[in-house]
């Protein structure tokens, strides 16, 4: 739609566009400025893309675990605290109210 620009189109929403680096130039690999981005991409592929693979191939597997098991739901949330917060490797640091629980 964005390319066609039909009348009345105000905006488009893109969700997780997947990009892959082009092959390195024949003159000799990626630049020093490109190396950190390629390293981050490699880390994502090796360490953080499992959820996307499950959702793409077996979405109900995850759904049953979250719907039928309070422990499964709790661990999914706990893992998100670890992955999506600044916690120095300890997900419990991300739970602010944890120290207030008596």
VMD Tcl script that draws the C-alpha trace (Angstrom):
set ca {
  {0.00 0.00 0.00}
  {2.82 2.38 0.79}
  {4.25 1.98 -2.70}
  {0.84 2.33 -4.35}
  {-0.10 5.36 -2.20}
  {-3.88 5.03 -2.66}
  {-6.03 8.06 -1.89}
  {-6.82 8.27 1.80}
  {-3.76 6.33 2.97}
  {-2.41 8.27 5.92}
  {0.23 5.91 7.31}
  {1.52 2.36 7.33}
  {2.71 0.22 10.23}
  {5.69 -2.09 9.91}
  {6.26 -4.76 12.51}
  {9.71 -6.29 12.81}
  {11.07 -5.83 9.31}
  {13.65 -8.54 8.78}
  {16.81 -7.37 7.03}
  {19.89 -9.33 6.15}
  {23.26 -7.82 5.30}
  {24.31 -7.80 1.68}
  {27.27 -9.97 0.73}
  {30.59 -8.35 1.58}
  {32.11 -6.28 -1.20}
  {34.68 -8.12 -3.30}
  {37.31 -5.59 -2.25}
  {37.59 -7.19 1.16}
  {34.81 -7.74 3.66}
  {32.73 -5.47 5.83}
  {34.02 -2.22 7.23}
  {35.02 -1.71 10.85}
  {31.88 0.39 11.32}
  {29.70 -2.50 10.04}
  {31.29 -5.18 12.24}
  {29.39 -4.33 15.49}
  {26.02 -4.43 13.71}
  {26.88 -7.80 12.17}
  {27.91 -9.06 15.59}
  {24.57 -7.99 17.07}
  {22.73 -9.70 14.22}
  {24.66 -12.91 14.80}
  {23.92 -12.80 18.53}
  {20.21 -12.31 17.83}
  {20.14 -15.24 15.41}
  {21.99 -17.56 17.80}
  {20.53 -16.46 21.15}
  {17.25 -14.57 20.76}
  {15.29 -15.82 17.77}
  {13.84 -18.98 19.31}
  {10.52 -17.33 20.11}
  {10.13 -16.24 16.50}
  {10.88 -19.80 15.34}
  {8.29 -21.26 17.69}
  {5.67 -18.71 16.67}
  {6.41 -19.35 12.98}
  {6.34 -23.14 13.17}
  {4.45 -24.30 16.29}
  {2.47 -21.39 17.78}
  {0.01 -23.65 19.60}
  {2.83 -25.30 21.54}
  {3.60 -22.05 23.27}
  {-0.09 -21.18 23.57}
  {-0.93 -24.37 25.47}
  {1.96 -23.87 27.87}
  {0.88 -20.32 28.63}
  {-2.85 -21.08 28.88}
  {-2.75 -24.36 30.80}
  {0.11 -23.85 33.21}
  {0.50 -21.09 35.79}
  {4.16 -22.11 36.07}
  {4.57 -21.89 32.29}
  {3.01 -18.42 32.31}
  {5.19 -17.31 35.23}
  {8.39 -18.53 33.57}
  {7.50 -16.84 30.29}
  {7.02 -13.53 32.15}
  {10.22 -14.10 34.16}
  {12.20 -14.70 30.97}
  {10.81 -11.45 29.52}
  {12.01 -9.56 32.60}
  {15.47 -10.98 31.97}
  {15.49 -10.29 28.24}
  {13.79 -6.89 28.15}
  {15.16 -5.12 31.21}
  {18.46 -3.81 32.51}
  {19.11 -6.41 35.19}
  {22.82 -7.33 35.05}
  {21.95 -10.97 34.36}
  {19.57 -11.42 37.31}
  {15.90 -11.17 36.26}
  {14.86 -10.63 39.89}
  {16.50 -7.19 39.72}
  {13.85 -6.18 37.18}
  {10.98 -6.80 39.59}
  {10.85 -3.54 41.51}
  {8.20 -4.61 43.99}
  {10.05 -7.80 44.91}
  {11.77 -6.12 47.86}
  {8.39 -4.92 49.15}
  {6.88 -8.39 49.39}
  {6.63 -9.44 53.00}
}
mol new
graphics top color blue
foreach p $ca { graphics top sphere $p radius 0.5 }
foreach p [lrange $ca 0 end-1] q [lrange $ca 1 end] { graphics top cylinder $p $q radius 0.2 }
display resetview
